[in-house]
């Protein structure tokens, strides 16, 4: 069985947590597509994001993900988050990662992919599309708490994170290639005032109805 769930949304809206829990509940394979852009940003290890990014650089970056010594925590700081958003505007990066994502999505047994353009570009024919969002102040507080939990970027304050998320939202929504936008047939899920468990229940109900058909 091939069954694709596309979960898109803004940064720190809770879409990643919801996507993982959804995949676990149904026994589907899961891909956090944002990690792919973050690992390219990490690989470049440069304060300047150049347009001269090659297919080979993207492929070499992805190999880090299968390196047992590589820790995903390297990709979770705000610097990498912002650079990943910049890199996501690069056509070579997007084209090469698009192939990777589509191949993942077409696996047997069901898949869940979360990102920015899954329901609109990567998997426009996904069986279920969900767009997750929340008020920016709430998203910033979640991101701040996450940094404290991971003991990273302790010099950041809440206002810094609000500013960074505002900039990232603007970049994601206004880039020429695959801007962040809800697919017309996506279910909208506002997580501002609900827990991840409540959000999961809503998603499970949506998917279960589709699977029953």
C-alpha angles and dihedrals in degrees: 000000000000114000121161125200115192116197116184132170151122126305115282092007090125096254094129094054091045092048093051093047091047092052091048093049095053097031092243125150114256134214126184098204092190088069089064092059092042093054091052089051090049092048093055091056091191134129088219123062107215126200090225095090114146134207088246092057090053092048093047089050093054090053088068088069092066093045106109091210093055115099121207088216086077087071100049104079123103094248092059091043092056094043090050089055090052093047091050088073091063112104096209091053094046095046094051095044090046090063091049093050096047092050089051093048094054095060119123119255100045132289138217120204125182128193143094105295106021097117095038105039115001098046109006089162095052115147092232128022123190128180116202124198141155139180110289094237090056092046090050092051090051091050091047092051089049092054091049091050091052093043090234133132090007089167091068121099130201095261091054090055093047089053092048093048091048090053092045092050090052093049093046095047097042105040115119095230117064100334120202106268135140115255112244091242096044124118109239116226119187109197097182095110105019134079123245088251091056090048090049091053090055092050093046090053092050094048095042091055090053094046091050089060 
